[in-house]
Amino acid sequence: MKIAIDLRSLSSGSISGVENYIVNLLEHLLPLDNKNTYSLFYNAWGQQTPGEFNFVNSQIIKTRIPNKILNALLLTNLVKMEKLAGELDLLFLPNLNQFSILPHTKLAITVHDLSPVITPEFYDLKRRVWHKFLNYKRAFDRADIIFAVSEYTKRDIIRIFNINEGKIKIVYPGVDHNIFHQDLGNSQLRRIRNIYGLPGDYILFLNTIEPRKNLSGLLKAYGSLDSRADLVIVGRRGWKHKRIFKEIKNSKKSAKIRYIGYVNETDKPGIIKLARLLVYPSFYEGFGFQPLEAMSLGVPAIVSQVTSLPEVVGDAALLVNPYNVDDIRQGIWQLLTDENLRRRFIEKGLEKAKQYNWRITAEKTLEGLNTI
C-alpha cells in the first residue's frame, strides 16, 4: 500500500504536543513497517526539509507553495493530494489539515483534541476562522479510520459530530524514553541550571503561553502561596499571550517569576528534573504530554481534574480544579511540604509513565492503517 503522510504541521520549527506526536510516531512507525511504502509530504517556503525520516521505505516530497495559496487550492478542490504527494492508496493526516483527495483514496486522521470546537473563546479570530474552514464534520465523515489519542477525545468526536464509533480507534501517544529516561548526572544538571539561570527551588509551568493552558490561574495561586520557591515558566508564546504577560508583570511576586521561553527538546528533561514539581492546570486537553514527561523523571505533577487528564495520569498525579485558584494553591502547598505525599506520587508517576510507549503507539497505528 502506498501511504502519504502529511508533515505540514512540522513547518513551525518548534515542538509542541502535535509535533512531538508526529516526530516520535514516524521514528517508530517507518522502521517497523516492511510492507507499505510512504511519501512524506512537506510544504514550506524557506524551511529546511526534516531529514530524520530517511528510511528505505519512505521518501520526502517537498513543495514550496505559499501556505495560503496551497490551502485555498485544497479547499476549493483545484488540486488533489495525489498531485502533490504522488500516487497513493491512503492519506494519513497525523493532525487535521486542509486536504483534497480522489474518491478511491482512503483517509486516516489523528484527532488530538477538539478544543477549537468546544472552547473557541480560548482562540483568536484568525485561529477560529482557520478551524472553521477545516470543516471537522466533513473530514470525519470522509475518514476511513480516526485515531483518537484518548477515550475522552473519542467520546467528544462521537458526541459532537455523531461519528460511527466503529471507525474510531484509541491509540495513546507515548513518552520518549530515550530522552526522559536518560541518566541526568550532576554535571549535566549543573550545565542546564547555569545556561538558563534556574533558581535553586522552583515550581515549573511547561506549556504554550495561551489562555487554554490556564497560566493565569497558576499565577493567582502562586501569588497567594506562602513559599520561597520560585515559579519558572517554559514555553513558546501562543495566541492571546500579551494579557498573560501583563499578569506576570503585575504579580506581587513578579521578582520570583522567571520566563525562559521556548527550550529545545534536549534541554527540557534537565529543566523538568531540577524542578520541585510541575503544575499543569489546563482547562482542556485531549491528552497531555508534559505531566507524563515529569512523572517519568521522578518529578511529581499537579494536573487538572477535567477533560482527558484524569484518564491519562490516573492516580499518579495530584488532581485539582483548574477553575478554583485556592484548590491549585493548596495542591502546590501539599506537594511542597508533605514528603510522604511527594514520595507516593513520585513512585506512582514513575510506574504510570512506563505504560506510554511509542513502539506500542506505532504498532497500533500500523495495525489500524492496515485494516482499511
C-alpha positions as CSV (number, residue, x, y, z in Angstrom):
1,M,0.0,0.0,0.0
2,K,1.2,3.5,-0.9
3,I,0.7,5.8,2.0
4,A,1.2,9.6,2.0
5,I,1.7,11.2,5.4
6,D,1.2,15.0,5.8
7,L,4.1,16.6,7.6
8,R,3.0,20.2,7.2
9,S,2.5,20.6,10.9
10,L,6.3,20.4,11.4
11,S,7.0,23.5,9.4
12,S,6.7,25.8,12.5
13,G,10.1,24.7,13.6
14,S,9.1,24.3,17.3
15,I,8.0,21.1,19.1
16,S,4.7,21.1,20.9
17,G,2.3,18.3,21.5
18,V,1.3,17.7,17.9
19,E,4.8,18.0,16.6
20,N,6.1,15.7,19.3
21,Y,3.4,13.1,18.3
22,I,4.4,13.2,14.6
23,V,8.1,13.0,15.1
24,N,8.0,10.2,17.6
25,L,5.3,8.2,15.7
26,L,7.2,8.3,12.4
27,E,10.5,7.4,14.0
28,H,8.9,4.2,15.3
29,L,6.4,3.5,12.6
30,L,8.7,3.7,9.5
31,P,11.3,1.1,10.6
32,L,8.5,-1.1,11.9
33,D,6.7,-1.4,8.5
34,N,8.2,-3.8,5.9
35,K,5.2,-3.9,3.6
36,N,3.9,-0.4,2.9
37,T,5.8,2.5,1.2
38,Y,5.5,6.1,2.4
39,S,5.5,9.5,0.8
40,L,6.1,12.2,3.4
41,F,4.6,15.4,2.2
42,Y,6.2,18.6,3.4
43,N,5.4,22.1,2.3
44,A,7.4,25.1,3.5
45,W,8.8,28.2,2.0
46,G,12.4,28.7,3.0
47,Q,12.3,26.0,5.7
48,Q,14.7,23.0,5.9
49,T,13.3,19.6,5.0
50,P,13.1,17.3,8.0
51,G,15.9,14.7,7.5
52,E,15.3,12.3,10.3
53,F,12.8,10.3,8.4
54,N,15.0,9.0,5.6
55,F,14.2,5.3,5.8
56,V,14.3,2.7,3.0
57,N,10.5,2.6,2.7
58,S,10.0,6.4,2.6
59,Q,10.7,9.4,0.5
60,I,10.2,13.1,1.4
61,I,8.3,15.1,-1.2
62,K,8.6,18.8,-0.7
63,T,6.7,21.6,-2.3
64,R,7.3,25.4,-1.9
65,I,3.8,26.7,-2.3
66,P,2.8,29.6,0.0
67,N,0.5,28.0,2.6
68,K,-2.4,30.4,2.0
69,I,-2.4,29.5,-1.7
70,L,-2.0,25.8,-1.1
71,N,-4.8,25.8,1.4
72,A,-7.1,27.7,-1.0
73,L,-6.3,25.2,-3.8
74,L,-7.1,22.3,-1.5
75,L,-10.2,23.9,0.0
76,T,-11.7,24.5,-3.5
77,N,-10.6,21.1,-4.8
78,L,-8.5,22.7,-7.5
79,V,-5.6,20.5,-6.6
80,K,-5.5,17.0,-5.1
81,M,-3.0,15.5,-2.6
82,E,-2.3,12.8,-5.3
83,K,-0.9,15.7,-7.5
84,L,1.3,16.9,-4.7
85,A,2.4,13.7,-3.0
86,G,2.3,11.3,-5.9
87,E,0.3,8.2,-6.4
88,L,-1.2,6.9,-3.2
89,D,-3.7,4.5,-1.7
90,L,-4.1,6.2,1.6
91,L,-3.6,9.7,3.0
92,F,-2.7,9.9,6.7
93,L,-3.2,13.2,8.4
94,P,-1.4,12.9,11.8
95,N,-3.0,16.3,12.5
96,L,-6.1,17.6,10.8
97,N,-5.2,19.9,7.9
98,Q,-6.7,21.1,4.6
99,F,-6.9,18.2,2.2
100,S,-8.5,17.1,-1.1
101,I,-8.2,13.5,-2.4
102,L,-9.7,11.4,-5.1
103,P,-12.8,9.3,-4.3
104,H,-11.0,6.0,-4.2
105,T,-8.2,7.2,-1.8
106,K,-8.5,6.1,1.8
107,L,-8.2,8.6,4.6
108,A,-6.8,8.2,8.2
109,I,-6.8,11.1,10.7
110,T,-5.4,11.5,14.2
111,V,-7.5,13.7,16.4
112,H,-5.6,15.3,19.3
113,D,-8.4,17.3,20.8
114,L,-11.5,19.3,19.8
115,S,-10.7,22.5,21.8
116,P,-11.3,24.8,18.8
117,V,-14.8,23.5,18.6
118,I,-15.6,23.1,22.3
119,T,-13.7,26.1,23.7
120,P,-13.4,28.6,20.8
121,E,-13.1,31.5,23.3
122,F,-9.5,30.5,24.0
123,Y,-8.5,31.2,20.4
124,D,-8.0,34.5,18.5
125,L,-10.1,35.3,15.4
126,K,-7.6,34.0,12.9
127,R,-7.5,30.6,14.6
128,R,-11.2,30.4,14.9
129,V,-11.6,31.1,11.2
130,W,-8.9,28.6,10.3
131,H,-10.6,25.8,12.2
132,K,-14.0,26.7,10.8
133,F,-12.6,26.2,7.3
134,L,-11.1,22.8,8.3
135,N,-14.7,21.5,8.4
136,Y,-14.3,18.8,11.0
137,K,-17.6,17.1,10.2
138,R,-16.7,16.7,6.5
139,A,-13.3,15.4,7.4
140,F,-14.5,12.9,10.0
141,D,-17.3,11.6,7.7
142,R,-14.8,11.1,4.9
143,A,-12.2,9.3,7.1
144,D,-12.0,5.5,6.9
145,I,-10.3,5.4,10.3
146,I,-9.9,8.0,13.1
147,F,-7.2,7.7,15.7
148,A,-8.2,9.3,19.0
149,V,-5.4,10.0,21.5
150,S,-7.7,9.3,24.5
151,E,-11.1,7.8,25.4
152,Y,-12.2,11.3,26.2
153,T,-11.3,12.6,22.8
154,K,-13.2,9.6,21.2
155,R,-16.3,10.5,23.2
156,D,-16.1,14.1,22.1
157,I,-15.9,13.1,18.4
158,I,-19.0,10.9,18.8
159,R,-21.0,13.4,20.9
160,I,-20.3,16.5,18.8
161,F,-20.2,15.0,15.3
162,N,-22.2,11.9,15.6
163,I,-19.4,9.8,14.1
164,N,-19.8,6.0,13.9
165,E,-17.9,4.6,16.9
166,G,-16.7,1.6,14.9
167,K,-14.2,3.7,12.8
168,I,-12.6,5.4,15.9
169,K,-9.6,3.7,17.3
170,I,-8.0,4.8,20.6
171,V,-4.2,4.9,20.3
172,Y,-2.4,6.6,23.2
173,P,0.8,8.6,22.4
174,G,4.0,7.6,24.2
175,V,6.8,9.1,26.2
176,D,10.2,9.4,24.5
177,H,12.0,7.1,26.9
178,N,15.4,7.7,25.2
179,I,15.2,11.3,26.3
180,F,13.2,11.2,29.5
181,H,14.8,8.1,31.0
182,Q,18.4,9.1,30.3
183,D,20.8,9.3,33.2
184,L,20.9,13.0,34.1
185,G,24.1,13.4,36.1
186,N,25.1,16.3,38.3
187,S,27.4,17.9,35.7
188,Q,24.6,17.9,33.1
189,L,22.1,19.3,35.5
190,R,24.6,21.9,36.6
191,R,25.0,22.9,33.0
192,I,21.3,23.3,32.5
193,R,20.9,25.3,35.6
194,N,23.7,27.7,34.5
195,I,22.5,28.0,30.9
196,Y,19.0,29.1,31.9
197,G,19.8,30.7,35.2
198,L,17.4,28.4,37.1
199,P,16.8,29.1,40.8
200,G,17.6,26.5,43.5
201,D,14.0,25.6,44.3
202,Y,11.2,26.1,41.7
203,I,7.7,25.2,40.6
204,L,7.6,24.5,36.9
205,F,5.0,25.5,34.3
206,L,5.8,23.9,31.0
207,N,3.3,24.7,28.2
208,T,2.4,27.1,25.5
209,I,1.6,30.6,26.8
210,E,-2.1,30.9,25.8
211,P,-5.4,31.2,27.8
212,R,-6.5,27.5,27.5
213,K,-3.4,26.4,29.4
214,N,-4.5,28.4,32.4
215,L,-1.2,30.0,33.4
216,S,-3.4,32.9,34.7
217,G,-4.9,30.5,37.4
218,L,-1.4,29.3,38.4
219,L,-0.2,32.9,38.7
220,K,-3.0,33.8,41.0
221,A,-2.4,30.7,43.1
222,Y,1.3,31.3,43.2
223,G,0.7,34.9,44.2
224,S,-1.1,33.8,47.4
225,L,1.3,30.9,48.1
226,D,3.5,31.2,51.3
227,S,6.6,29.6,49.9
228,R,10.1,30.7,48.9
229,A,10.0,28.5,45.8
230,D,10.3,30.4,42.5
231,L,8.0,29.9,39.5
232,V,9.7,29.1,36.3
233,I,7.7,29.3,33.1
234,V,8.8,27.5,29.9
235,G,7.0,27.6,26.6
236,R,6.5,29.5,23.4
237,R,4.2,32.5,23.2
238,G,0.8,31.4,21.8
239,W,-2.3,33.4,20.9
240,K,-3.6,36.0,23.4
241,H,-0.4,35.8,25.4
242,K,0.0,39.6,26.0
243,R,-2.6,39.8,28.7
244,I,-0.9,36.8,30.5
245,F,2.5,38.6,30.5
246,K,0.8,41.7,32.0
247,E,-0.4,39.5,34.8
248,I,3.2,38.2,35.4
249,K,4.5,41.8,35.5
250,N,1.7,42.9,37.9
251,S,2.0,39.9,40.2
252,K,3.1,40.8,43.7
253,K,5.7,38.0,43.4
254,S,6.9,39.0,39.9
255,A,10.5,39.2,41.2
256,K,10.3,35.4,41.8
257,I,8.7,34.5,38.4
258,R,11.0,33.7,35.6
259,Y,10.0,33.2,32.0
260,I,12.8,31.5,30.0
261,G,10.9,31.0,26.7
262,Y,10.9,28.0,24.4
263,V,13.6,25.4,25.0
264,N,14.9,22.6,22.8
265,E,14.0,19.0,23.5
266,T,17.4,18.0,24.6
267,D,17.5,20.6,27.5
268,K,13.9,20.0,28.6
269,P,14.5,16.9,30.7
270,G,17.1,18.7,32.8
271,I,14.8,21.6,33.4
272,I,12.0,19.2,34.4
273,K,14.3,17.1,36.6
274,L,15.5,20.2,38.5
275,A,12.0,21.3,39.4
276,R,10.4,20.7,42.7
277,L,7.1,19.9,40.9
278,L,5.3,20.5,37.7
279,V,1.9,22.3,37.5
280,Y,-0.4,21.6,34.6
281,P,-3.7,23.4,35.2
282,S,-5.1,23.4,31.7
283,F,-8.8,23.9,31.1
284,Y,-9.0,21.4,28.2
285,E,-6.6,18.7,26.9
286,G,-7.1,15.8,24.5
287,F,-4.1,14.1,26.1
288,G,-1.2,15.9,27.9
289,F,2.4,15.1,27.4
290,Q,4.1,17.2,30.0
291,P,2.8,15.6,33.2
292,L,3.9,12.2,31.8
293,E,7.3,13.6,31.0
294,A,7.7,14.9,34.5
295,M,6.4,11.7,36.1
296,S,8.9,9.7,34.0
297,L,11.7,11.8,35.6
298,G,10.5,11.3,39.1
299,V,9.0,14.8,39.4
300,P,5.5,14.9,41.0
301,A,2.8,16.6,38.9
302,I,-0.3,18.6,39.7
303,V,-2.9,18.2,36.9
304,S,-6.4,19.5,36.1
305,Q,-9.2,17.1,37.1
306,V,-11.0,17.8,33.8
307,T,-11.2,16.5,30.3
308,S,-8.7,13.7,29.4
309,L,-6.2,14.4,32.1
310,P,-7.6,12.1,34.9
311,E,-7.7,9.3,32.3
312,V,-4.1,9.9,31.3
313,V,-2.4,10.2,34.7
314,G,-4.8,8.0,36.8
315,D,-3.9,8.2,40.5
316,A,-0.3,9.0,39.8
317,A,-0.7,12.8,39.9
318,L,-2.4,15.2,42.2
319,L,-5.7,16.4,40.6
320,V,-7.0,19.9,41.2
321,N,-9.9,22.0,40.0
322,P,-8.5,24.4,37.3
323,Y,-11.3,26.9,37.9
324,N,-10.6,27.1,41.6
325,V,-7.4,29.1,42.4
326,D,-7.4,28.1,46.0
327,D,-7.5,24.4,45.0
328,I,-4.4,24.9,42.8
329,R,-2.7,26.8,45.7
330,Q,-3.5,24.1,48.2
331,G,-2.3,21.4,45.8
332,I,1.1,23.2,45.3
333,W,1.4,23.6,49.1
334,Q,0.8,19.9,49.7
335,L,3.4,18.8,47.3
336,L,6.0,21.3,48.6
337,T,5.6,20.4,52.2
338,D,4.3,16.8,52.6
339,E,7.2,14.5,51.9
340,N,5.2,11.3,52.2
341,L,2.7,12.6,49.6
342,R,5.6,13.6,47.3
343,R,7.2,10.2,47.6
344,R,3.9,8.5,46.9
345,F,3.3,10.5,43.7
346,I,6.9,10.1,42.5
347,E,6.7,6.3,42.8
348,K,3.3,6.1,41.2
349,G,4.3,8.5,38.5
350,L,7.4,6.5,37.5
351,E,5.3,3.4,37.1
352,K,2.4,5.1,35.2
353,A,4.7,6.8,32.7
354,K,6.1,3.4,31.7
355,Q,2.7,2.5,30.2
356,Y,3.1,5.1,27.4
357,N,5.4,3.6,24.8
358,W,6.0,4.9,21.3
359,R,6.6,1.5,19.9
360,I,3.2,0.4,21.1
361,T,1.7,3.6,19.6
362,A,3.3,2.8,16.3
363,E,2.2,-0.9,16.3
364,K,-1.4,0.0,17.0
365,T,-1.3,2.8,14.4
366,L,0.1,0.5,11.7
367,E,-2.5,-2.1,12.7
368,G,-5.2,0.5,12.1
369,L,-3.8,1.6,8.8
370,N,-3.6,-1.9,7.5
371,T,-7.2,-2.6,8.3
372,I,-8.6,-0.1,5.8
